Amino acid sequence: MNKTNIQNQNRNKNHHLIVVSIAIVVALALIASPIVAMDDAFATKK
């Protein structure tokens, strides 16, 4: 394997890490938003 192949592989790994981290953040936001909305609903009732 020559140097350019190794550089391309590293770039692909870094790209996948970025995509995965963004996906995790989006998933956490989607999970957290209904919980926060429920807390607000309970807070307004009291």
N, C-alpha and C positions, 0 to 999 in steps of 0.2 A: 504493500500500500504506500502510495506517495503522500507527500505533505498536504496537498490540496484535499484529498479524500478525508484525511483526519480532521482538517479544519472544517470541512462541510459537515461531518458527523457531529462535531462539537457544536456547531451553529444550530443544527437540527435539534440536538438535545436541549440547548438553551431555549430555543423557540417553544419546544414542547413544555418545558418547565413554566414558561410565561403563560401559555395557554391554560395549562392545568391550574396554575395559581389563580388566574382570572376566573376560571370556572368555579373554583372553590369559593372565592369571594362572592360571586353571584349567587351560588347555592346558599351560602350562609345568609346573605341578605334576604333571599326569598323565604328562608326558614324563619328568620328573626322578625320580619315585618308583621306576620300575623300575631306573633307572641306579644309584640309591642302594642299592636292594635287591641288585643284582648286586655292587656294591662290598662290601657286608656279607657276601655269600656267599663272595666271594674272600678276604675278611679272615678269616673263620672257618676256611677250609681251611688257611690258612698257619700 
